[in-house]
Amino acid sequence: MLGKWRAAGRTTGRGKRAGVAALSAVLLAGAGTAIGTGGTAAAMSGGTQLPRPGAAPWLATLAVKGDGPLLGRASCGGVLVAPDRVLTAAHCLAGGDVHTLEVHLGSSVLSKDPGTVRDVRSVTLHPRYEILPSPADPTKPEWSSAANDLAEIRLSAPVRGVRPLPVARHRPRPGTPVSIFSHGLTGDPETSPPGQDVRGDVLRRGDLTVRTHQRCAAQTPAVVDEASVFCARDVRAEHAGRTPAAMCYGDSGSPLVAWGRRGPELAGIFSFAGETAGKACRPADAAFADVPALLPELAPGLLPELSPGLRPELSPGLPPGVLPEALPEQPVGVRTRGHR
């Protein structure tokens, strides 16, 4: 979730940040921290808890280094795609000092298990990453969206004993079931009852359905860049009258998983959601960076490891029981890789 961080600075060509704000800003009182000037990271309300160890061993949690509890230092999510590489949202890192950052892999309950911890060797933002001011009101940074919102983190050492999450070959089609895995807030602190702890200690999975671009764009006044972004929403829960999974502060950078013929595959990285329409932490279409489309330009060195022969292709049709789209409305430092 892009949210409130964008007021800290402006964007220049190719989405590079002008100026660097405070090293790590307080996300929301007691709720977590932000790594870069990208400030508030977005998390999930609703969804299914996954407290079992090893539920998502490839899941990464970015955190500010420190002696305090991990739950209070955690920020954006991410995903291990090679033994020493993690993908996350570019807005989580833009303008920040990655010397302050560490990456935790595979933790299901942050307060009980920090997972495997690695420092950051370097960070690369997608060369065409940029913040897109809302046409409805360009002066409101919280209404802005993003394009090409993807970044690669190189870890200080490989992670052994964990199979990286394969990358899908193509963007999933509208109507395809997908799932987001995330730690983060379980509700908006500004509207939750006083004293309620909304920090996302336990890993959650939100089961969503991929939307058409037209439906997604109609839900927000923000720019939805079709070339680099696709959307998903928990339409199944909404249609059944259940509480749907909704993106909130802390989910940014978290992986969206599609279920291929041979298992889970990385399809997207969470970028922004209802805050662009004034509906933070409420049911809305969630926008994800299109990893299969953006990875070749961001990290061409990963392509041999993620070649088509090593990753399963997404199922071409809808599995039985999936609701059709027609149903009602679910060296250390940051750098930008130059164009080739």
Buried (B, 14 or more C-beta within 10 A) or exposed (E): BBBBBBBBBEBEEBBBBEEBBEBBBEBBEEBBBBBBBBBBBBBBBBBEBBEEEEBBBBBBBBBBBEEEEBBBBBBBBBBBBBBBBBBBBBBBBBBBBBEBBBBBBBBBBBEEEBBBBBBBBBBBBBBBBBBBBBEEEEEBBBBBBBBBBBBBBBBBEEBEEBEBBBBBBEBBBBBBBBBBBBBBBBBBBEEBEEEEBBBBBBBBBBBBBBBBBEBBBEBBBBBBBBEBBBBBBBBBBBBEEEEBBBBBBBBBBBBBBBBBEEEBBBBBBBBBBBBBBBBBBBBBBBBBBBBBBBBEBBBEEBEEBBEEEEBBEBBEEBEEEEBEBEEEBBEBEBEBBEEE
